Amino acid sequence: MTRPVPIVGGAVLVLALSVGLAGCAGRVGVAPEGGAGLPPGFVDVREVVPDASLDLRYLGPDNFVGEPIDGYLAPRAILTREAAEALAAVQAELRPFGLGVKIFDAYRPQRAVDHFVRWAAEVSDVRTKEAYYPDVDKADLFAEGYIADRSSHSRGSTVDLTLVRLDGSEEGTALDMGTPFDFFGPASWPDDPRIPAPARAHRLLLRALMTKHGFDPYAREWWHFTLRDEPFPDMRFDFPVR
């Protein structure tokens, strides 16, 4: 069982940075803002990776819930500085080949995770099933590891992303990865053998570069990576994306 960890939105964060994380369990507060209206240690990804493409699915209704998600108030991708700088190194390797990253989600407030949990509990609401989980019962999404009540995204160093051609458009032209983002099912597992070879090669390229620059993959989602040496491994944050 995952042990409880503190939800941090504010002043407790400053205290944690001053005296260490060990004494913060269970504390909740509101912290003063750092640069760009963010808590200390967090950055807007575009400040570090200016040419990163964004397709932020939880800001609008184009996601598995079918509606905008709590806590997403502005089109910004936010990460810890360490994760953003590691992602910049990935982008630097891709750029000479006319490729880059496109981000679907980065830091995720705990209130957004809570929104997912409420949605999952409403088992009669299956309006997005055909597009996002056609072969999985909604009641099994927790048990099969597609939704959790605690997300690594809320620690600020996890990112959901894909590869695109840097063609001058805002989002770039996405490479074929075999399934869409947030498709719940074995076809989204990085090594699923049923995926055509070109898409598997694109997944492999993404994973190779992300792991080279310090990220760990997730076995059920080709798009999901967490910084190996994340700065807040025992924290959950709940400040809104704005």
LUMVOLO-603647 format. One record per residue (C-alpha): x, y, z. Coordinates in steps of 0.001 Angstrom, whole numbers, padded with zeros to 6 digits, always signed. Example, Ala and Ser with C-alpha at 12.3 -4.5 7.8 and 13.67 -1.06 7.14 Angstrom:
2
+012300-004500+007800/+013670-001060+007140/
***
This chain:
242
+000000+000000+000000/+001296+003483-000861/+002012+005454+002296/+000366+008875+002726/+002397+011862+001560/+001797+015571+002104/-000181+017696-000340/+001667+020973-000772/+000286+024094-002347/+002129+026715-000467/+003839+027933+002696/+004603+024410+003798/+006685+024107+000609/+008935+026944+001749/+009297+025263+005133/+010113+021951+003446/+012815+023548+001353/+014311+025128+004479/+014321+022233+006921/+014034+019167+004683/+011128+017012+003677/+011127+014568+006563/+008901+016576+008880/+006209+017564+006371/+003896+014561+006457/+000275+015581+006611/+000842+019325+006373/-001204+021368+003936/-000718+025048+003251/-000554+027857+000715/+002940+028937-000338/+004291+032249-001596/+004912+032240-005309/+008246+031838-007033/+009133+033101-010490/+006353+033342-013091/+003761+032837-010345/+005013+029341-009510/+006195+027798-006240/+009986+027629-005804/+011543+024835-007836/+008950+024865-010627/+009169+026392-014113/+007068+026834-017209/+008500+024274-019644/+008429+026799-022476/+010933+028942-020542/+013436+026083-020694/+012363+024379-023943/+010942+027239-026052/+010168+025081-029088/+008375+022309-027191/+004952+021680-028732/+001912+021626-026449/-001337+019685-026745/-002630+020007-023187/-005557+017616-023108/-006847+018279-019606/-007383+021984-020219/-010351+021181-022498/-012817+018344-023148/-010622+016238-025477/-009654+013649-022852/-010897+010394-021337/-013179+012207-018875/-014772+014250-021655/-014590+017615-019893/-012028+020161-018629/-010234+018850-015561/-010095+020618-012201/-006927+022651-011646/-006085+023382-015294/-006758+027086-015851/-004170+028130-018468/-002307+026570-021423/+000964+026006-019577/+003083+022909-019041/+004795+023102-015649/+007599+020900-014340/+010302+021008-011703/+013343+022775-013046/+015337+019538-013006/+012755+017715-015129/+012458+020641-017551/+016228+020818-018009/+016402+017074-018650/+013632+017471-021222/+015623+020278-022850/+018467+017822-023362/+016064+015426-025100/+014846+018233-027356/+018433+019219-028167/+019154+015721-029466/+015986+015658-031566/+016233+019157-033035/+019006+018480-035625/+016744+015811-037158/+013757+018146-037454/+012029+016428-034538/+010897+017518-031109/+008635+016712-028190/+004941+017431-027802/+003612+017546-024241/+000157+016268-023326/+000495+016746-019568/+003198+017635-017059/+002653+018729-013451/-000867+017674-012402/-002556+019202-009335/-003918+016732-006792/-007372+018233-007377/-007140+016969-010979/-006309+013479-009729/-009333+013708-007434/-011445+014645-010468/-010275+011458-012215/-011172+009410-009143/-014692+010858-009000/-015148+010147-012704/-013951+006562-012326/-016447+005986-009510/-019325+006944-011831/-019316+003615-013658/-022462+004463-015605/-020714+007352-017400/-019124+005589-020368/-019431+008289-023040/-015678+008186-023758/-015316+004403-023621/-015164+003770-027362/-012354+006264-027867/-010280+005679-024728/-010927+002269-023124/-012949+000075-025518/-011605-003227-024176/-011397-002404-020461/-014325-002210-018043/-014442+001207-016415/-014721-000464-013024/-011316-002113-013657/-009329+001014-014547/-007901+001282-011014/-007068-002408-010684/-005323-002487-014063/-003141+000514-013259/-004547+003119-015634/-005916+005449-012940/-004689+005959-009363/-005674+008215-006480/-002047+009339-006189/-000152+010300-009326/+003551+010830-009896/+002488+013852-011967/+001579+015650-008734/+005227+015529-007664/+006074+017754-010626/+008671+015633-012428/+006484+013381-014603/+005607+014251-018175/+003311+012702-020807/+004623+013344-024284/+005183+012168-027836/+007442+012978-030780/+006606+015427-033548/+008111+016832-036713/+009052+020450-036157/+007122+021758-039143/+006506+025279-037863/+002989+024631-036573/+002015+025135-032935/+001634+021406-032211/+003892+019891-034854/+003012+016785-036838/+002940+013825-034466/+004787+010624-035300/+002685+007464-035310/+002924+005754-031920/+000354+003058-032584/-002297+004382-030172/-003496+007821-029115/-002468+009395-025820/-004435+008089-022821/-005675+005004-024622/-006229+002502-021815/-005355-001012-022920/-002441-003346-023726/-001926-001665-027102/-000474+001315-025199/+002085-000807-023373/+005463+000259-024800/+006449-003221-026006/+003088-004479-027269/+004047-006755-030196/+000834-006105-032124/+001861-002524-032870/+003293-002089-036407/+007075-001869-036598/+007307+001855-037528/+005243+002875-034497/+007249+000563-032223/+010417+002196-033572/+009051+005635-032698/+008221+004433-029183/+011727+003022-028864/+013300+006305-029972/+011252+008248-027423/+012069+005828-024629/+015781+005660-025514/+016193+009429-025400/+014096+009900-022274/+015954+007173-020343/+019312+008506-021585/+018493+011860-020018/+017325+010571-016670/+013671+009568-017030/+012087+006211-016193/+009248+004836-018359/+005943+003355-017207/+005116-000192-018296/+001496+000540-019292/+001842+003874-021123/+004324+004613-023915/+003952+008370-023270/+004609+008466-019494/+008056+009239-018004/+009222+010251-014515/+012560+011873-013716/+014678+009271-011953/+016225+011706-009441/+013140+013851-008940/+013540+016630-006356/+010249+016020-004502/+009877+012219-004363/+007724+012250-001209/+005496+015224-001959/+002216+015887-003731/+001339+019393-004860/-002031+020994-005467/-001398+024491-006820/-003436+025152-009994/-001936+025458-013460/-002567+029110-014261/
***
